[in-house]
Structures are given as C-alpha cells and as structure tokens.
C-alpha cells in the first residue's frame, strides 16, 4: 500500500507507504507551505501508535530545521488537547495518527490553524527531505486544557450513576476522570483500557460494537443509571451506549447535547464540535454534557 492523501493529511501502512522518510517528506512539504503562508510556529503531536513519538520527533526536527518555531506536545496526547494547543499558541499543527484505522496504519492530520485542515492533495512533497534538523521545545498543556474544559462545561446537572469509558488503548485515557473530579460530580467513572497501547489491546481503535466486547459485556449486566462511552484511537470521536449495551444513535446524542448546551455540530461519525469552546471536535465536553441528560 502506498502513502495516499486524505481530507486532513496523509495515511499509509507502517513500514510500507508510511516510513520515517515519508514523515520527513511530509514535514518538509508542510513546512514549506507554512512559510509561504507566513506562519512561523507549529505544534507537533502524536497518538498511541507504534513509533508515533519517534516519528513526531523527526517531524518536529525537520520543521525546526526549516526555520519554524516547533513545539512537541508531550504525549500520547488526545486530539482535543492538540487542538487546544494550536488554538492557544495560534500555531499550525501536525499530528501523527491513523485515527480509527487498524494498528498497522499510521498517518498525519495537518492543520494550518486550529479547525483549518489541510488536505494532502494541497501539499507538494519534495523528492527528498532537507538534511538539517533543528531543536524543538517540549509542550505540556494538559492542566491548561483541563481547566478550559471545566470552564466550558459550566454548571452541569449532577446525577449519580455509573459511567464506563473505554479509551481502547488510544490517546484518550485519564482526561474524563480528572474533569469529573474537578467539577465535583457524583457519577462514578470506571475506565477500561485507559493506558496507551500500540496494538490497542488487539482490536481496531474504532468504537463499534464489534470492537467493544468488554464494555458491552459489562453494560449487559447493568441497570440504569448507567452509561457506556467509548473513544477512538486519537480521541476525537465518541460512541454512546445505554445500560444493557444498546447503542445510542447519533441523532439522539445530538438532541441530548442540544438540550444540555444548545449549539453543537455533529459530523455523522461521532464527532461533536462546540462553538465557543474549541475550533476542533471534543468528545470530553460531549461526555460531560451527556451525563446530565442520559445518565
């Protein structure tokens, strides 16, 4: 399989179409695009996939070597945190992820700024990347993002109950629990597969029922008030399940979110964008709002 462009960047199979050389070529092409656009700062992030950190380091080095001020987001980092970094730094971004694809795939999501994706077809890749590599700064915005998430959530209906969250071994574990604690909510969170795992515990990191056997088995034994949630590999999408294991259709999820907050946009694939919060999708804010409606 070759490296091929997507609506947000590129995708390929590790060690075949997607290699360190291709990462460097993508970073070089992206860096040239940023220089042409007059942008001088870029954030690089990565998910939980095999060699994602090392490839992100290579990309950050290439971008820095081209004269851009490069930051490497400490991770694995969920995509909403990456979006928050771009938004607060007013920077462009390159994020290593293949999202919901099987573990053997890797890719990049490119942003000219938060909420402004760059299609791979819009990028000219050099035959060979530049040899120069520059230094980059490590960036940790987890506490700042959590504070922003809590502020955006505001005052929520506090309903007791049990919430299962399957992070699927992706980049999204650990955030929701800290948000619940900061908000002082009564719901008990039980996280499944919260630690990053390059093979996603043997399943594709796509929160479909066939990939959530543990979560659904637990939900089948539960009575309301219980809610099941699941994130995809880079944590920009959310799947919702009731006690008993029944999936909640996205139309119903959107209706519940609008009841809790008002303005929200769904992409039809489990992604929810909240104007006034971030220019990128955020499943954590969606999850917090749903607790007061569906739990």
C-alpha positions, 0 to 999 in steps of 0.5 A, a space after each residue: 500500500 502506498 502513502 495516499 492523501 486524505 481530507 486532513 493529511 496523509 495515511 499509509 501502512 507502517 513500514 510500507 507507504 508510511 516510513 520515517 522518510 515519508 514523515 520527513 517528506 511530509 514535514 518538509 512539504 508542510 513546512 514549506 507551505 507554512 512559510 509561504 503562508 507566513 506562519 512561523 510556529 507549529 505544534 507537533 503531536 502524536 497518538 498511541 501508535 507504534 513509533 508515533 513519538 519517534 516519528 513526531 520527533 523527526 517531524 518536529 526536527 525537520 520543521 525546526 530545521 526549516 526555520 519554524 518555531 516547533 513545539 512537541 506536545 508531550 504525549 500520547 496526547 488526545 486530539 482535543 488537547 492538540 487542538 487546544 494547543 494550536 488554538 492557544 499558541 495560534 500555531 499550525 499543527 501536525 499530528 501523527 495518527 491513523 485515527 480509527 484505522 487498524 494498528 498497522 496504519 499510521 498517518 498525519 492530520 495537518 492543520 494550518 490553524 486550529 479547525 483549518 485542515 489541510 488536505 494532502 492533495 494541497 501539499 507538494 512533497 519534495 523528492 527528498 527531505 532537507 538534511 538539517 534538523 533543528 531543536 524543538 521545545 517540549 509542550 505540556 498543556 494538559 492542566 491548561 486544557 483541563 481547566 478550559 474544559 471545566 470552564 466550558 462545561 459550566 454548571 452541569 446537572 449532577 446525577 449519580 450513576 455509573 459511567 464506563 469509558 473505554 479509551 481502547 488503548 488510544 490517546 484518550 485515557 485519564 482526561 474524563 476522570 480528572 474533569 469529573 473530579 474537578 467539577 465535583 460530580 457524583 457519577 462514578 467513572 470506571 475506565 477500561 483500557 485507559 493506558 496507551 497501547 500500540 496494538 490497542 489491546 488487539 482490536 481496531 481503535 474504532 468504537 463499534 460494537 464489534 470492537 467493544 466486547 468488554 464494555 458491552 459485556 459489562 453494560 449487559 449486566 447493568 441497570 440504569 443509571 448507567 452509561 457506556 462511552 467509548 473513544 477512538 484511537 486519537 480521541 476525537 470521536 465518541 460512541 454512546 451506549 445505554 445500560 444493557 449495551 444498546 447503542 445510542 444513535 447519533 441523532 439522539 446524542 445530538 438532541 441530548 447535547 442540544 438540550 444540555 448546551 444548545 449549539 453543537 455540530 455533529 459530523 455523522 461519525 461521532 464527532 461533536 464540535 462546540 462553538 465557543 469552546 474549541 475550533 476542533 471536535 471534543 468528545 470530553 465536553 460531549 461526555 460531560 454534557 451527556 451525563 446530565 441528560 442520559 445518565 
